[in-house]
Amino acid sequence: MAATDPMLDSGADFRTRLQTWLPKIVLAPSFAIMVIFVYGFIAFTVYLSFTGSRMLPSFDLVGWQNYDRLFRIREWDIAVSNLFVFASLYIVISTIIGLTLAIFLDQKIRGEGILRPIFLYPMALSFIVTGTAWKWFLDPGIGIEHSMHLWGFENFEFDWIKDRDMAVYTIVIAAVWQSSGFVMAMFLAGLRGIDNEILKAAQMDGASNFQMYRRIILPQLRPAFLSAFVILSHLAIKSYDLVIALTGGGPGNATAMPATFMYSYTFTRDQMGIGAASAVIMLMTIAAIMVPYLYAELREKK
Amino acid sequence: MTMMRKFYTGAAVLALGTSAAVAQEVEVLHWWTSGGEAAALNVLREDLAGGGVGWTDMPVAGGGGSDAMTVLRARVTAGDPPTAVQMLGFAIQNWAEEGALADLNALAEEQNWNEVVPEALQRFSTYEGNWVAAPVNVHSTNWVWANTALMEELGIEQPETWEDFVAAMETAQEAGYTPLAHGGQAWQDATIFDSVAMGAGGPEFYQAAFVDLDPEALGGAEMVEAFNRMETLRGFVDDNFSGRDWNLATAMVINGEALFQIMGDWAKGEFVNAGLTAGEEFQCFRVPGSEGTVTFNSDQFAMFNVEDESDQESQLAMASAVMSPEFQIAFNVVKGSAPARTDIDPSAFDACGQAAMADLAAAGENGTLFGSMAHGHANPPSVQNAMYDVITAHFNGEYDAETAAAEMVTAVELAQ
């Protein structure tokens, strides 16, 4: 049918144009908000890190002075090395536990429907709740150690949370408890996505169970590993609430983290410039992990 | 009081031509949320309500006020400051420097604040000679709180010197008690350090190190001695001290598990709430070595610049109510602190309160009234927290005394 009626023609034309523009129009406000409130403020923070801001933002540039000072502050070194210890242990242990749980749950066992939410449930709690609960568990005066003493195990000792050298590991314990179930859910989804035909073929060829996991299943879980790594690493870098609730950065400042450092310098010490500088360093760290990942993801899609 | 209010209402009517029936309100940002403090604040609220000024409460709990300060920053940056804000020491000076605070000079002149408020305190309530805040109280930090029954049981007299103090704690330790109730949080470690440094180096050293930030004093022999004394005290706390809140440490003294606690006079409220009487079931005396000096911190209400005339009036009504002797007595009896005015009749206060008022007046006279480093009245927050880091790290065994003194110099240098 030849469209000769100009009215109809322009109508159709308008409709197709509307169809192409509508998504853009709908998305524009949220896109604008994101550009301003995420990227705009990232840029503002970077700018602040080069100014002499103290209590309130100021705009006099002082060059690299804040960064210079930041790396001379001992607490920052403690924070960075804590982050390194915490993040590596947290990511590795959560991944191992999550994967193990997922593999066990994937054995077509009974009661999976009950077990899965039980393992997943800690993720539903806020880190503040986790931190407070574990603070009580780990406190030698009221927690596990105390209970053991009451049950007659007089020599039982577990006072890591009061020990400068071990306190950072208590944060690992609480964080792993919180996140392992979530990692398990990701791996479980990955396991369910594996084609059964391949597994049957492997069984025909006489692959043992162990070989099957090692050679076929785990390599196919690569995307799940990557997602787990990215999610856990950014959780680790921005860990603030857990540390505040569990140890408050103590004993002394043994469990300071970059996030607690940033908050303290920006909001309680009136050294906003140094706080901004530490925030920029944290952003760079996250970017160093995220950018290669995003690059790889986007390249695969082409 | 009524004269004052008439005068200001009159002034406002002239200025604005509005009727005096405009609902007056003060919006007050504070962190007095615990039982005794909230009750004390109610005194002020009712006082203002009597004068027809409404009260919008804006409590921000926690963090010793740091959370409240974060909220305040956001409000001021957004151009919507509260009428009055509870504030400490250097924060008042910083906000005044930003030009954010109102001028209370006319009222101060009228009510003679210059005469009745100790000079060391005026250093914080005024900025470049202008009154910008109304001081509510003076807390002093160099107190020892002791359990009388335990002292008698162990045959301990009130210690006069540092050596006696240590000997008393050794006696308690041998008897199986905790000699020093303490919570391992940075500010509590620093609170002890205030008194210990004063005892180890004396007033001149305290002034040079914590107020003038002289590197010689910060890294000097007196500082090393102060840290040595901290190590001595470290031997007298229980194994489970780290992270404990101050009021739980006070409870250890109340329950007779611990002999002493070094803490500011807000600890008295805990004893009183437990039904104990000052001078009878519990004792208060100055930390041995720091007698004759008072290290203080003071809660004040800073008044922010507000546009609205009726708000300005309510502000002045509030400042006036805060400084009134009736409120100063009512509030400080509850809070455990001494009034910010030195012309107050002490008869309403208990033994510890009267001692605090007498000490404050004497220290004000003799020039031995110092702002407390631990509570942000000796140096700005950046320096204060840098000192916290060193004191806490040392108390937790990361440095020896010599290293700690050297770190003190570096930390202060970086914080300026």
HADDOCK unambig.tbl for C-alpha pairs under 7 A between the chains (distance, minus, plus):
assign (segid A and resid 69 and name CA) (segid B and resid 414 and name CA) 6.53 0.50 0.50
assign (segid A and resid 141 and name CA) (segid B and resid 240 and name CA) 6.72 0.50 0.50
assign (segid A and resid 162 and name CA) (segid B and resid 242 and name CA) 6.13 0.50 0.50
assign (segid A and resid 251 and name CA) (segid B and resid 242 and name CA) 6.00 0.50 0.50
assign (segid A and resid 251 and name CA) (segid B and resid 243 and name CA) 6.94 0.50 0.50
assign (segid A and resid 251 and name CA) (segid B and resid 396 and name CA) 6.91 0.50 0.50
assign (segid A and resid 252 and name CA) (segid B and resid 186 and name CA) 6.79 0.50 0.50
assign (segid A and resid 252 and name CA) (segid B and resid 392 and name CA) 4.97 0.50 0.50
assign (segid A and resid 252 and name CA) (segid B and resid 393 and name CA) 5.06 0.50 0.50
assign (segid A and resid 252 and name CA) (segid B and resid 396 and name CA) 5.78 0.50 0.50
assign (segid A and resid 253 and name CA) (segid B and resid 393 and name CA) 6.59 0.50 0.50
assign (segid A and resid 267 and name CA) (segid B and resid 70 and name CA) 6.26 0.50 0.50
assign (segid A and resid 268 and name CA) (segid B and resid 66 and name CA) 5.97 0.50 0.50
assign (segid A and resid 268 and name CA) (segid B and resid 381 and name CA) 6.98 0.50 0.50
assign (segid A and resid 269 and name CA) (segid B and resid 381 and name CA) 4.93 0.50 0.50
assign (segid A and resid 269 and name CA) (segid B and resid 382 and name CA) 4.30 0.50 0.50
assign (segid A and resid 269 and name CA) (segid B and resid 385 and name CA) 6.50 0.50 0.50
assign (segid A and resid 270 and name CA) (segid B and resid 381 and name CA) 6.53 0.50 0.50
assign (segid A and resid 270 and name CA) (segid B and resid 382 and name CA) 5.97 0.50 0.50
assign (segid A and resid 271 and name CA) (segid B and resid 382 and name CA) 6.55 0.50 0.50
